[in-house]
């Protein structure tokens, strides 16, 4: 993997009309019949950076994105870039990704291919493994306790899981993970897939019970059909990374003092 730095953004949309007009302007550009992935990647507005995932919430009040930046890009530099990029139509909360589980299929070529298809009227299939996807942002209140929770997950995977798909059994029944991003500091996000009938209250209750007061959990339903590159999210990709992470964790020091979890990097690594 080439050297790069990843950032996650929560766009709190403050100017709905401006945001929609800005988004439409990009669709007009990428909807051209002669548009190609390489041409799309070359637009100067990207400033040499690459988005690999973008999904709005189901209420359309927020959108999330995962960006791959040049190696060494600081959080302040990315904040300045993303504020320029969205033209002031949203408040942009930025997090630097330290580790990830399930991100290995998220790349710029897949993102731009999906964006071009959507702009040309061939709508994205969205997430493929389940009808609903939820984002839970864990604001960690008890770092030591949360690290211990992750240690218990790794231990359970090592003791009870023989194949990657078994790793999903560490979560409450009916709840599966397709992406987890661990940030520098006291935050992380999990992308959770569920059946059609699951509600916001169901997910919030499950997350609160699972984390047992060690984090404040903000839950959002995502509209992956309106997203870009969401079909490259996968329960299998998370499960494969989780098994590798759990097997490696046994051999590592117990608690990382600078990040939200005890883990060895998988998929996205700091400084890569």
C-alpha positions as CSV (number, residue, x, y, z in Angstrom):
1,X,0.0,0.0,0.0
2,X,1.3,3.4,-0.9
3,X,2.0,5.9,1.9
4,X,-1.1,7.9,2.8
5,X,-3.2,9.2,5.7
6,X,-6.9,8.5,6.1
7,X,-9.5,10.9,7.6
8,X,-13.2,10.4,8.4
9,X,-15.6,13.3,8.1
10,X,-19.1,13.9,9.5
11,X,-20.7,16.7,7.4
12,X,-23.4,18.5,9.4
13,X,-25.3,20.1,6.5
14,X,-26.2,23.7,7.3
15,X,-27.2,25.0,3.9
16,X,-29.5,22.4,2.3
17,X,-30.1,24.3,-0.9
18,X,-26.4,25.1,-1.3
19,X,-25.3,21.5,-0.6
20,X,-27.8,20.1,-3.1
21,X,-26.7,22.6,-5.8
22,X,-23.0,21.8,-5.1
23,X,-23.7,18.1,-5.3
24,X,-25.6,18.5,-8.5
25,X,-22.8,20.5,-10.1
26,X,-20.5,17.5,-9.6
27,X,-23.0,15.1,-11.0
28,X,-23.3,17.4,-14.1
29,X,-19.5,17.1,-14.5
30,X,-19.2,13.4,-14.0
31,X,-22.3,12.6,-16.0
32,X,-20.5,13.5,-19.2
33,X,-20.6,10.6,-21.8
34,X,-16.8,10.7,-22.2
35,X,-16.1,10.7,-18.4
36,X,-13.5,8.2,-17.2
37,X,-12.2,7.3,-13.8
38,X,-8.8,8.8,-14.6
39,X,-10.3,12.0,-15.9
40,X,-12.5,12.3,-12.8
41,X,-9.6,11.8,-10.5
42,X,-7.6,14.6,-12.2
43,X,-9.9,17.5,-11.3
44,X,-8.0,20.2,-9.4
45,X,-10.6,20.5,-6.7
46,X,-9.5,17.2,-5.3
47,X,-6.0,18.7,-4.7
48,X,-4.5,15.3,-5.3
49,X,-6.6,13.7,-2.6
50,X,-9.1,10.8,-2.9
51,X,-12.5,10.1,-1.4
52,X,-13.2,6.4,-1.0
53,X,-16.6,6.3,0.6
54,X,-19.5,8.8,1.0
55,X,-23.0,8.1,2.4
56,X,-25.8,10.4,3.6
57,X,-28.0,9.7,6.6
58,X,-31.5,8.6,6.0
59,X,-32.9,12.0,7.2
60,X,-30.5,13.8,4.8
61,X,-29.2,16.1,7.7
62,X,-25.7,14.6,7.7
63,X,-23.3,12.9,5.4
64,X,-20.2,10.9,6.2
65,X,-17.1,10.4,4.1
66,X,-13.7,8.6,4.2
67,X,-10.8,10.3,2.5
68,X,-7.3,9.0,1.6
69,X,-4.8,11.9,1.8
70,X,-1.2,12.4,1.0
71,X,1.1,10.9,3.6
72,X,1.9,13.3,6.4
73,X,-1.2,15.4,5.9
74,X,-2.1,16.8,9.3
75,X,-5.6,17.0,10.8
76,X,-5.5,20.8,10.5
77,X,-4.5,20.6,6.8
78,X,-7.3,18.2,6.1
79,X,-9.8,20.3,8.0
80,X,-8.8,23.3,5.8
81,X,-9.1,21.2,2.6
82,X,-12.5,19.7,3.4
83,X,-13.9,23.2,4.4
84,X,-12.7,24.5,1.0
85,X,-14.0,21.5,-0.8
86,X,-17.6,21.7,0.5
87,X,-17.8,25.5,0.0
88,X,-19.2,26.3,3.4
89,X,-22.4,24.3,3.0
90,X,-21.7,22.1,6.0
91,X,-19.9,22.0,9.4
92,X,-17.3,19.4,9.0
93,X,-16.1,17.3,12.0
94,X,-12.8,15.6,11.2
95,X,-11.2,12.5,12.7
96,X,-7.9,10.9,11.8
97,X,-8.1,7.2,11.3
98,X,-5.5,5.2,13.2
99,X,-6.7,1.6,12.5
100,X,-9.5,0.0,10.5
101,X,-11.3,-3.3,10.2
102,X,-13.1,-3.9,6.9
103,X,-11.7,-1.1,4.8
104,X,-9.5,-3.0,2.4
105,X,-11.9,-2.9,-0.6
106,X,-12.6,0.9,-0.2
107,X,-10.5,2.6,-2.9
108,X,-10.7,5.7,-5.1
109,X,-11.2,3.7,-8.3
110,X,-14.3,2.0,-6.9
111,X,-15.5,5.4,-5.6
112,X,-15.1,7.2,-8.9
113,X,-16.6,4.4,-10.9
114,X,-19.7,4.4,-8.7
115,X,-19.9,8.2,-8.8
116,X,-19.7,8.2,-12.6
117,X,-22.4,5.5,-12.8
118,X,-24.7,7.4,-10.5
119,X,-24.1,10.7,-12.3
120,X,-25.0,9.0,-15.6
121,X,-28.3,7.6,-14.2
122,X,-27.1,4.1,-13.3
123,X,-27.8,4.3,-9.6
124,X,-25.5,2.7,-7.1
125,X,-26.7,-0.7,-5.7
126,X,-25.8,0.5,-2.2
127,X,-24.9,-1.9,0.5
128,X,-25.5,-5.5,-0.5
129,X,-25.3,-7.7,2.6
130,X,-28.4,-6.4,4.4
131,X,-31.3,-4.0,4.0
132,X,-30.2,-1.5,6.6
133,X,-26.9,0.0,7.7
134,X,-26.4,2.1,10.8
135,X,-23.5,4.3,11.9
136,X,-22.7,4.4,15.6
137,X,-20.2,7.0,16.7
138,X,-18.7,5.9,20.0
139,X,-17.5,8.9,22.1
140,X,-15.3,7.0,24.6
141,X,-15.8,8.0,28.2
142,X,-13.8,5.2,29.9
143,X,-10.7,4.5,27.8
144,X,-9.4,1.6,30.0
145,X,-12.9,0.0,30.1
146,X,-13.3,0.3,26.4
147,X,-9.9,-1.1,25.7
148,X,-10.8,-4.0,28.0
149,X,-14.0,-4.5,26.0
150,X,-12.0,-4.8,22.8
151,X,-9.7,-7.2,24.5
152,X,-12.7,-9.4,25.4
153,X,-13.9,-9.3,21.8
154,X,-10.5,-10.4,20.6
155,X,-10.4,-13.1,23.3
156,X,-13.8,-14.4,22.3
157,X,-12.9,-14.5,18.6
158,X,-9.7,-16.5,19.4
159,X,-11.5,-19.0,21.6
160,X,-14.8,-19.5,19.7
161,X,-14.3,-18.6,16.0
162,X,-12.9,-21.1,13.6
163,X,-13.7,-19.2,10.4
164,X,-13.9,-15.4,9.7
165,X,-17.7,-15.5,9.4
166,X,-17.9,-16.8,13.0
167,X,-16.6,-13.4,14.2
168,X,-20.0,-11.8,13.8
169,X,-21.3,-13.9,16.7
170,X,-19.5,-11.5,19.1
171,X,-22.3,-9.0,18.6
172,X,-25.9,-9.1,19.7
173,X,-28.1,-11.4,17.6
174,X,-29.2,-9.7,14.4
175,X,-26.5,-7.1,14.5
176,X,-23.4,-7.4,12.3
177,X,-20.4,-5.2,11.6
178,X,-19.2,-4.2,8.1
179,X,-16.6,-1.5,9.0
180,X,-14.9,-0.2,12.1
181,X,-12.7,2.9,12.2
182,X,-10.6,3.6,15.2
183,X,-9.5,7.3,15.5
184,X,-6.7,9.0,17.3
185,X,-8.1,10.3,20.6
186,X,-11.3,9.1,22.2
187,X,-13.6,8.3,19.3
188,X,-14.4,5.4,16.9
189,X,-17.2,4.5,14.5
190,X,-18.9,1.2,13.6
191,X,-21.0,0.5,10.6
192,X,-23.6,-2.0,11.5
193,X,-25.9,-4.0,9.2
194,X,-29.3,-5.3,10.3
195,X,-32.6,-6.7,9.0
196,X,-35.4,-4.4,7.6
197,X,-37.5,-4.3,10.8
198,X,-34.8,-3.0,13.1
199,X,-35.4,0.5,14.4
200,X,-33.2,3.3,15.7
201,X,-34.3,2.5,19.2
202,X,-33.4,-1.1,18.7
203,X,-29.8,-0.2,17.6
204,X,-29.4,2.4,20.3
205,X,-30.4,0.0,23.0
206,X,-28.1,-2.7,21.7
207,X,-25.2,-0.4,21.5
208,X,-25.7,1.1,25.0
209,X,-26.0,-2.4,26.5
210,X,-22.9,-3.6,24.5
211,X,-20.7,-0.8,25.7
212,X,-22.1,-0.7,29.2
213,X,-21.7,3.1,29.8
214,X,-18.1,3.2,28.6
215,X,-19.0,5.3,25.6
216,X,-21.7,7.8,24.6
217,X,-23.2,6.3,21.5
218,X,-24.6,8.5,18.7
219,X,-26.6,6.4,16.2
220,X,-27.5,7.3,12.6
221,X,-29.3,5.4,9.9
222,X,-27.5,5.5,6.6
223,X,-29.0,5.6,3.1
224,X,-26.5,3.5,1.2
225,X,-28.5,3.6,-2.0
226,X,-27.7,7.3,-2.2
227,X,-24.1,6.7,-1.2
228,X,-21.0,6.3,-3.3
229,X,-19.0,3.0,-3.1
230,X,-21.1,1.6,-0.2
231,X,-21.4,-1.7,-2.1
232,X,-17.7,-2.3,-1.2
233,X,-18.6,-2.4,2.4
234,X,-18.9,-6.1,3.5
235,X,-19.5,-8.2,6.6
236,X,-16.9,-10.6,5.2
237,X,-14.2,-8.0,4.9
238,X,-14.8,-6.9,8.5
239,X,-14.8,-10.6,9.6
240,X,-11.5,-11.4,7.9
241,X,-9.8,-8.3,9.3
242,X,-11.3,-9.0,12.8
243,X,-9.9,-12.5,12.9
244,X,-6.4,-11.3,11.8
245,X,-6.7,-8.5,14.4
246,X,-7.7,-10.9,17.2
247,X,-5.0,-13.4,16.4
248,X,-2.4,-10.6,16.4
249,X,-3.7,-8.9,19.6
250,X,-2.8,-11.9,21.7
251,X,0.9,-11.1,20.9
252,X,0.7,-7.4,21.6
253,X,0.8,-5.1,24.6
254,X,-2.5,-4.8,26.4
255,X,-3.5,-1.1,26.0
256,X,-2.5,1.5,23.5
257,X,-2.2,4.8,25.5
258,X,-2.8,7.1,22.5
259,X,-5.7,5.6,20.6
260,X,-9.2,4.5,21.3
261,X,-8.6,0.8,21.4
262,X,-6.1,-1.9,22.0
263,X,-5.3,-3.2,18.5
264,X,-2.7,-3.8,15.9
265,X,-3.4,-1.9,12.7
266,X,-5.3,-3.9,10.0
267,X,-6.3,-2.6,6.6
268,X,-5.6,1.1,7.1
269,X,-2.6,1.9,9.2
270,X,-1.2,5.1,10.6
271,X,1.0,6.8,8.1
272,X,0.0,4.6,5.3
